[in-house]
């Protein structure tokens, strides 16, 4: 009883700020260390980043790649428009790498900060669902890196090579980094859709029947979100992102029907 009462005693504002500062230090330190390491190895990181495009060229065929001016059997596929572009992109991908590596630590410290204000049942649910969401995001990013991006880039290469109005194609390093990061994050967020639906249904915030009843609005919302996060403005990019989003929503809804809590009898 004394232990429960001690936990429920509210902390002063100053104590909250001290605790928050203590929780922020380790994630920031991790980001800085990983950033320095990634920047020191930026050439290797850039080579890994370009691999999906290299795989896409092999899938699309070297003739189509040469038609666009893309070389083959090399990772030297990008161009720069000024001397500083390589340095800027090296810093950008180093920061992205640092944040991606530090996300588990950031969420863990955030959990330690907010867990003291949660009830035991809320802690159990959060501790179960938050790691699952992170794992789903990483799985989606890996699936996008090894499968989604190569196939999508191969389709884009074939489509551009068949365009009679295109004489040559120049892909800058900065543009490719933006495209790569946007699509990788998009694949990670797409994989989190069924997780989010299951969380909503399991916690009782939204009934699965309610989500099913509002399916038409969810379809419209998925279209809008896909249009906002796709790098390109063409219909193919929109469809390539919207179709998996809607399919994963339906999967999450199916699982949500099975795990949602039953309503108590009146």
C-alpha positions as a Markdown table, in Angstrom:
| # | Residue | x | y | z |
|---|---|---|---|---|
| 1 | Unk | 0.0 | 0.0 | 0.0 |
| 2 | Unk | 2.8 | 2.4 | 0.9 |
| 3 | Unk | 4.5 | 1.6 | -2.4 |
| 4 | Unk | 1.4 | 2.3 | -4.5 |
| 5 | Unk | 0.7 | 5.5 | -2.6 |
| 6 | Unk | 4.3 | 6.6 | -3.2 |
| 7 | Unk | 4.0 | 6.0 | -6.9 |
| 8 | Unk | 0.8 | 8.0 | -7.2 |
| 9 | Unk | 2.3 | 11.1 | -5.6 |
| 10 | Unk | 2.6 | 13.7 | -8.3 |
| 11 | Unk | 6.1 | 15.1 | -9.1 |
| 12 | Unk | 6.9 | 18.8 | -9.1 |
| 13 | Unk | 7.5 | 20.5 | -12.4 |
| 14 | Unk | 11.2 | 20.9 | -11.6 |
| 15 | Unk | 11.5 | 17.2 | -11.0 |
| 16 | Unk | 9.7 | 16.5 | -14.3 |
| 17 | Unk | 12.2 | 18.7 | -16.2 |
| 18 | Unk | 15.2 | 17.1 | -14.5 |
| 19 | Unk | 13.8 | 13.6 | -15.4 |
| 20 | Unk | 13.2 | 14.7 | -19.0 |
| 21 | Unk | 16.7 | 16.1 | -19.4 |
| 22 | Unk | 18.1 | 12.9 | -18.0 |
| 23 | Unk | 16.1 | 10.9 | -20.6 |
| 24 | Unk | 17.0 | 13.1 | -23.5 |
| 25 | Unk | 20.8 | 12.9 | -22.9 |
| 26 | Unk | 21.3 | 9.3 | -24.0 |
| 27 | Unk | 19.3 | 9.5 | -27.3 |
| 28 | Unk | 21.1 | 12.7 | -28.3 |
| 29 | Unk | 24.5 | 11.2 | -27.4 |
| 30 | Unk | 23.6 | 8.1 | -29.5 |
| 31 | Unk | 22.6 | 10.2 | -32.5 |
| 32 | Unk | 25.8 | 12.1 | -32.3 |
| 33 | Unk | 28.0 | 9.0 | -32.1 |
| 34 | Unk | 26.3 | 7.2 | -34.9 |
| 35 | Unk | 26.3 | 10.3 | -37.0 |
| 36 | Unk | 30.1 | 10.7 | -36.7 |
| 37 | Unk | 30.6 | 7.0 | -37.5 |
| 38 | Unk | 28.3 | 7.1 | -40.5 |
| 39 | Unk | 29.9 | 10.3 | -41.8 |
| 40 | Unk | 33.3 | 8.7 | -41.5 |
| 41 | Unk | 32.0 | 5.8 | -43.6 |
| 42 | Unk | 29.8 | 7.8 | -45.9 |
| 43 | Unk | 31.2 | 6.2 | -49.0 |
| 44 | Unk | 30.1 | 2.8 | -47.9 |
| 45 | Unk | 26.7 | 4.1 | -46.7 |
| 46 | Unk | 26.2 | 5.8 | -50.1 |
| 47 | Unk | 27.1 | 2.5 | -51.9 |
| 48 | Unk | 24.5 | 0.7 | -49.8 |
| 49 | Unk | 21.9 | 3.3 | -50.6 |
| 50 | Unk | 22.5 | 3.0 | -54.3 |
| 51 | Unk | 22.2 | -0.8 | -54.4 |
| 52 | Unk | 18.4 | -0.9 | -54.9 |
| 53 | Unk | 18.9 | 1.3 | -58.1 |
| 54 | Unk | 21.7 | -1.0 | -59.3 |
| 55 | Unk | 19.5 | -4.1 | -58.7 |
| 56 | Unk | 16.7 | -2.2 | -60.6 |
| 57 | Unk | 19.0 | -1.7 | -63.6 |
| 58 | Unk | 19.7 | -5.4 | -63.7 |
| 59 | Unk | 16.0 | -6.2 | -63.5 |
| 60 | Unk | 15.0 | -3.7 | -66.1 |
| 61 | Unk | 17.8 | -4.6 | -68.5 |
| 62 | Unk | 21.0 | -2.8 | -69.4 |
| 63 | Unk | 19.7 | -1.7 | -72.8 |
| 64 | Unk | 16.9 | 0.3 | -71.2 |
| 65 | Unk | 19.4 | 1.7 | -68.7 |
| 66 | Unk | 21.8 | 2.7 | -71.4 |
| 67 | Unk | 18.9 | 4.3 | -73.3 |
| 68 | Unk | 18.5 | 6.7 | -70.4 |
| 69 | Unk | 22.3 | 7.2 | -69.9 |
| 70 | Unk | 22.6 | 5.1 | -66.8 |
| 71 | Unk | 25.8 | 3.0 | -66.6 |
| 72 | Unk | 25.8 | -0.7 | -65.8 |
| 73 | Unk | 27.8 | -2.9 | -63.4 |
| 74 | Unk | 28.7 | -0.1 | -61.1 |
| 75 | Unk | 27.3 | 2.0 | -58.2 |
| 76 | Unk | 28.5 | 5.2 | -59.8 |
| 77 | Unk | 25.1 | 6.0 | -61.0 |
| 78 | Unk | 24.5 | 9.5 | -59.7 |
| 79 | Unk | 25.7 | 13.0 | -60.7 |
| 80 | Unk | 26.2 | 16.2 | -58.7 |
| 81 | Unk | 25.6 | 19.7 | -59.8 |
| 82 | Unk | 28.1 | 21.5 | -57.5 |
| 83 | Unk | 31.1 | 20.6 | -55.3 |
| 84 | Unk | 29.2 | 20.9 | -52.1 |
| 85 | Unk | 26.4 | 18.4 | -53.0 |
| 86 | Unk | 28.4 | 15.3 | -52.1 |
| 87 | Unk | 29.2 | 16.7 | -48.7 |
| 88 | Unk | 25.7 | 17.8 | -48.0 |
| 89 | Unk | 24.2 | 14.4 | -49.0 |
| 90 | Unk | 26.9 | 12.7 | -46.9 |
| 91 | Unk | 25.7 | 14.7 | -43.9 |
| 92 | Unk | 22.1 | 14.0 | -44.7 |
| 93 | Unk | 22.3 | 10.3 | -45.0 |
| 94 | Unk | 24.5 | 10.2 | -41.9 |
| 95 | Unk | 21.8 | 12.0 | -39.9 |
| 96 | Unk | 19.1 | 9.7 | -41.3 |
| 97 | Unk | 21.2 | 6.7 | -40.4 |
| 98 | Unk | 21.8 | 8.0 | -36.9 |
| 99 | Unk | 18.1 | 8.6 | -36.3 |
| 100 | Unk | 17.2 | 5.1 | -37.7 |
| 101 | Unk | 19.7 | 3.4 | -35.4 |
| 102 | Unk | 18.7 | 5.5 | -32.3 |
| 103 | Unk | 14.9 | 5.1 | -32.7 |
| 104 | Unk | 14.7 | 2.1 | -30.2 |
| 105 | Unk | 16.7 | 4.0 | -27.6 |
| 106 | Unk | 14.7 | 7.1 | -28.1 |
| 107 | Unk | 11.4 | 5.2 | -27.7 |
| 108 | Unk | 12.8 | 3.4 | -24.7 |
| 109 | Unk | 13.7 | 6.6 | -22.9 |
| 110 | Unk | 10.4 | 8.1 | -23.8 |
| 111 | Unk | 8.7 | 5.0 | -22.4 |
| 112 | Unk | 10.7 | 5.3 | -19.1 |
| 113 | Unk | 9.6 | 8.9 | -18.8 |
| 114 | Unk | 5.8 | 8.4 | -19.4 |
| 115 | Unk | 5.4 | 4.9 | -17.9 |
| 116 | Unk | 5.3 | 6.3 | -14.3 |
| 117 | Unk | 2.1 | 8.1 | -15.2 |
| 118 | Unk | 0.3 | 5.0 | -16.6 |
| 119 | Unk | -1.9 | 2.5 | -14.8 |
| 120 | Unk | -0.6 | -1.1 | -14.7 |
| 121 | Unk | -3.0 | -2.3 | -17.5 |
| 122 | Unk | -1.9 | 0.7 | -19.7 |
| 123 | Unk | 1.7 | -0.2 | -19.1 |
| 124 | Unk | 1.2 | -3.8 | -20.2 |
| 125 | Unk | -0.6 | -2.7 | -23.4 |
| 126 | Unk | 2.0 | 0.0 | -24.2 |
| 127 | Unk | 4.9 | -2.3 | -23.5 |
| 128 | Unk | 3.4 | -4.9 | -25.8 |
| 129 | Unk | 2.4 | -2.7 | -28.7 |
| 130 | Unk | 5.2 | -0.1 | -28.9 |
| 131 | Unk | 8.0 | -2.6 | -29.6 |
| 132 | Unk | 5.7 | -4.4 | -32.1 |
| 133 | Unk | 5.2 | -1.1 | -34.0 |
| 134 | Unk | 8.9 | -0.4 | -34.2 |
| 135 | Unk | 9.6 | -4.0 | -35.4 |
| 136 | Unk | 6.9 | -3.7 | -38.1 |
| 137 | Unk | 8.4 | -0.4 | -39.2 |
| 138 | Unk | 11.9 | -1.9 | -39.6 |
| 139 | Unk | 10.5 | -4.9 | -41.4 |
| 140 | Unk | 8.6 | -2.6 | -43.8 |
| 141 | Unk | 11.8 | -0.6 | -44.4 |
| 142 | Unk | 13.8 | -3.7 | -45.1 |
| 143 | Unk | 11.1 | -5.1 | -47.4 |
| 144 | Unk | 11.2 | -1.8 | -49.3 |
| 145 | Unk | 14.9 | -1.9 | -49.5 |
| 146 | Unk | 15.3 | -5.4 | -50.8 |
| 147 | Unk | 12.0 | -5.9 | -52.8 |
| 148 | Unk | 9.9 | -2.8 | -53.1 |
| 149 | Unk | 12.4 | -0.2 | -54.3 |
| 150 | Unk | 14.2 | -2.5 | -56.8 |
| 151 | Unk | 11.0 | -3.5 | -58.5 |
| 152 | Unk | 9.6 | 0.1 | -58.4 |
| 153 | Unk | 12.8 | 1.6 | -59.8 |
| 154 | Unk | 12.9 | -1.1 | -62.5 |
| 155 | Unk | 9.4 | -0.2 | -63.5 |
| 156 | Unk | 10.2 | 3.5 | -63.6 |
| 157 | Unk | 13.3 | 2.8 | -65.7 |
| 158 | Unk | 11.3 | 0.8 | -68.2 |
| 159 | Unk | 8.6 | 3.4 | -68.4 |
| 160 | Unk | 11.0 | 6.2 | -69.0 |
| 161 | Unk | 13.0 | 4.2 | -71.5 |
| 162 | Unk | 9.9 | 3.7 | -73.6 |
| 163 | Unk | 9.1 | 7.4 | -73.6 |
| 164 | Unk | 10.0 | 8.7 | -77.1 |
| 165 | Unk | 10.3 | 12.3 | -75.8 |
| 166 | Unk | 13.1 | 11.5 | -73.4 |
| 167 | Unk | 16.6 | 11.7 | -74.9 |
| 168 | Unk | 18.7 | 11.2 | -71.7 |
| 169 | Unk | 18.2 | 11.1 | -68.0 |
| 170 | Unk | 20.2 | 12.7 | -65.2 |
| 171 | Unk | 19.8 | 11.5 | -61.6 |
| 172 | Unk | 21.4 | 13.8 | -59.1 |
| 173 | Unk | 22.7 | 12.5 | -55.8 |
| 174 | Unk | 20.5 | 14.8 | -53.7 |
| 175 | Unk | 17.3 | 13.9 | -55.7 |
| 176 | Unk | 18.0 | 10.2 | -55.3 |
| 177 | Unk | 18.6 | 10.5 | -51.5 |
| 178 | Unk | 15.3 | 12.3 | -51.1 |
| 179 | Unk | 13.5 | 9.6 | -53.1 |
| 180 | Unk | 15.3 | 6.8 | -51.3 |
| 181 | Unk | 14.5 | 8.1 | -47.8 |
| 182 | Unk | 10.9 | 9.0 | -48.7 |
| 183 | Unk | 10.1 | 5.6 | -50.1 |
| 184 | Unk | 11.9 | 3.7 | -47.3 |
| 185 | Unk | 10.0 | 5.6 | -44.7 |
| 186 | Unk | 6.8 | 5.1 | -46.7 |
| 187 | Unk | 7.3 | 1.3 | -46.8 |
| 188 | Unk | 8.0 | 1.3 | -43.0 |
| 189 | Unk | 4.8 | 3.3 | -42.3 |
| 190 | Unk | 2.8 | 1.1 | -44.6 |
| 191 | Unk | 3.8 | -2.0 | -42.7 |
| 192 | Unk | 2.6 | -0.3 | -39.5 |
| 193 | Unk | -1.0 | 0.1 | -40.8 |
| 194 | Unk | -2.2 | -3.3 | -39.6 |
| 195 | Unk | -0.4 | -2.8 | -36.3 |
| 196 | Unk | -2.2 | 0.5 | -35.8 |
| 197 | Unk | -5.6 | -1.0 | -36.6 |
| 198 | Unk | -5.0 | -3.9 | -34.2 |
| 199 | Unk | -4.0 | -1.4 | -31.4 |
| 200 | Unk | -7.1 | 0.6 | -31.9 |
| 201 | Unk | -9.3 | -2.4 | -31.8 |
| 202 | Unk | -7.5 | -4.2 | -28.9 |
| 203 | Unk | -7.6 | -1.1 | -26.7 |
| 204 | Unk | -11.2 | -0.5 | -27.4 |
| 205 | Unk | -10.7 | 3.0 | -28.7 |
| 206 | Unk | -12.4 | 2.0 | -32.0 |
| 207 | Unk | -14.6 | -0.9 | -32.7 |
| 208 | Unk | -13.8 | -3.1 | -35.8 |
| 209 | Unk | -17.4 | -2.7 | -36.9 |
| 210 | Unk | -17.0 | 1.1 | -36.8 |
| 211 | Unk | -13.9 | 1.0 | -39.0 |
| 212 | Unk | -15.6 | -1.3 | -41.5 |
| 213 | Unk | -18.6 | 1.1 | -41.6 |
| 214 | Unk | -16.3 | 4.0 | -42.4 |
| 215 | Unk | -14.3 | 2.0 | -45.0 |
| 216 | Unk | -15.1 | 4.5 | -47.8 |
| 217 | Unk | -13.7 | 7.4 | -45.8 |
| 218 | Unk | -10.6 | 5.3 | -44.9 |
| 219 | Unk | -10.0 | 4.6 | -48.6 |
| 220 | Unk | -10.2 | 8.3 | -49.3 |
| 221 | Unk | -7.8 | 9.0 | -46.5 |
| 222 | Unk | -5.4 | 6.5 | -47.7 |
| 223 | Unk | -5.5 | 8.1 | -51.2 |
| 224 | Unk | -4.8 | 11.5 | -49.7 |
| 225 | Unk | -1.9 | 10.2 | -47.5 |
| 226 | Unk | -0.4 | 8.3 | -50.4 |
| 227 | Unk | -0.5 | 11.4 | -52.6 |
| 228 | Unk | 1.2 | 13.4 | -49.8 |
| 229 | Unk | 4.1 | 11.1 | -49.2 |
| 230 | Unk | 4.8 | 9.8 | -52.7 |
| 231 | Unk | 7.9 | 11.5 | -54.2 |
| 232 | Unk | 6.3 | 11.7 | -57.7 |
| 233 | Unk | 3.0 | 13.1 | -58.8 |
| 234 | Unk | 2.1 | 10.4 | -61.3 |
| 235 | Unk | -0.8 | 8.0 | -60.9 |
| 236 | Unk | 1.5 | 4.9 | -60.9 |
| 237 | Unk | 3.4 | 6.2 | -57.8 |
| 238 | Unk | 0.1 | 6.9 | -56.1 |
| 239 | Unk | -1.3 | 3.4 | -56.9 |
| 240 | Unk | 1.9 | 1.7 | -55.9 |
| 241 | Unk | 1.6 | 3.1 | -52.4 |
| 242 | Unk | -2.2 | 3.2 | -52.0 |
| 243 | Unk | -2.9 | -0.5 | -52.9 |
| 244 | Unk | -0.6 | -2.0 | -50.2 |
| 245 | Unk | -1.9 | 0.5 | -47.7 |
| 246 | Unk | -5.5 | -0.5 | -48.2 |
| 247 | Unk | -4.6 | -4.2 | -48.3 |
| 248 | Unk | -2.8 | -4.0 | -45.0 |
| 249 | Unk | -5.7 | -2.1 | -43.5 |
| 250 | Unk | -8.0 | -4.9 | -44.4 |
| 251 | Unk | -5.5 | -7.4 | -42.8 |
| 252 | Unk | -5.4 | -5.3 | -39.7 |
| 253 | Unk | -9.1 | -5.1 | -39.6 |
| 254 | Unk | -9.4 | -8.9 | -39.8 |
| 255 | Unk | -7.0 | -9.4 | -36.9 |
| 256 | Unk | -8.7 | -6.6 | -35.0 |
| 257 | Unk | -12.0 | -8.4 | -35.1 |
| 258 | Unk | -10.4 | -11.4 | -33.4 |
| 259 | Unk | -8.5 | -9.5 | -30.6 |
| 260 | Unk | -10.9 | -6.7 | -29.7 |
| 261 | Unk | -12.4 | -7.0 | -26.2 |
| 262 | Unk | -15.9 | -8.3 | -25.9 |
| 263 | Unk | -18.6 | -6.0 | -24.7 |
| 264 | Unk | -19.9 | -6.8 | -21.3 |
| 265 | Unk | -23.5 | -7.9 | -21.0 |
| 266 | Unk | -25.8 | -5.1 | -19.8 |
